[in-house]
Amino acid sequence: MSGVPRVLGFDETGREVLSFIRGETARRPWPEAMLKEEGLAEVALFLRRYHSAVKDFEPPEDAKWRVPQLTWRPRMTIRHGDLGPWNTVWEGRTLKGVIDWDFAEPGDPIGDVSQFAWYAVPLRGDDYWKKAGFSERPDLRARLLTLSEAYGAEPKAILDALIDLQLEDHRRIGMLGRKGIHPWALFYERGDLAEISEGNAWLKENYDSLAV
């Protein structure tokens, strides 16, 4: 499948070597592509292709994941696990690829969609869209609908999956961060628990207006 780094092997110190995807990552303020609904649709279509490509893949029984003690179950897929704008690569308005798959893990495909919606619609308070580079408050409902239609999922299903994802992220950071396990210890120390709780409260408060 195109749009993902290829594993080229390992260097002399045992580090994995990947192919390079040329372009601009969507750091804040976002490139123009991510400020447009078309950019959301491009990522959603990429996810459709990716999830279709891996739907029959079953990892080996001894597969190990970045998150400790995760297990594979039938009908799961391997989702990206860290799908924010910062891990998308653009050339103008064209999506060139998705990078940084080190948090890939077994899960429900819609988890990728909901995670991207969280950060890229963005389904968060006003401070986030301002930092992203919007000159005025974007139509969050329209952006969510564009993403959901391009992927082929109902907005309500994405919102419900995001609520679950936020609760799971909160649990992981609390459990692993307090144990000093990185990178969750960093997330814990920088205050991600409070940020996730605020985000979850915002989502529940705005749920009905978004669930078109």
C-alpha positions, 0 to 999 in steps of 0.5 A: 500500500502506498502512503506508508513508510517501508521497512528497509532493515536495521542499521549497525546499532539495531535501529529500524530503518524506514523509507522517507516520505517527502512533504510537510507534516501538519504541525500547528499552524496547519498547512492549508490542506488541513484547514479545508474539509477536503484534507479531512476527506483525504485522510478518511479515504486513506484510512478506508484503504488501509483498513481494507488492506489489513482486514485479514491480517493476523499478527503472530502469537508472540507479537509485542505492542508498544502498550504493555499487555495488549492482546489480539482478538478475532475481528480486530485490526491493527490501527495506527494508534497515534493518528493526529495531524502531526503524523500526516504528510502533505505536498500542497493539498495532496496527502503523501502519507501517514507516518510514525506507526510505533503506537500501532496496536490491535483495536477497532478500525473506528478508533483511528477515525475517532482519534483523527476526528478528535485532533483534526476536526478538531473536537476540542475547545476553542483554544485548539482551532485557534492554534491550528490556524483558523481565522474564525471558528470552523464549522465542526459539525460540517467537518465531522460530517465530511470525515464520516461520509468519506470514511463511511461511518456515522458521526454518532459512531465516531463520537461514541468511539471517541468517548471510549478512546478518551477514557482508555487514554486516561486510564493508560496514562494514569496507570502507566505514567504513575509507574514511570513507564515511558512515554506515558510518564511524560504524558502524565507529568505534563498534565495530559490527564486533566487535558483529556478530562476537559476534552471528554467533558467538552465532547459530552457537552457538545455531543447532541449538536455534533451527532447529526 
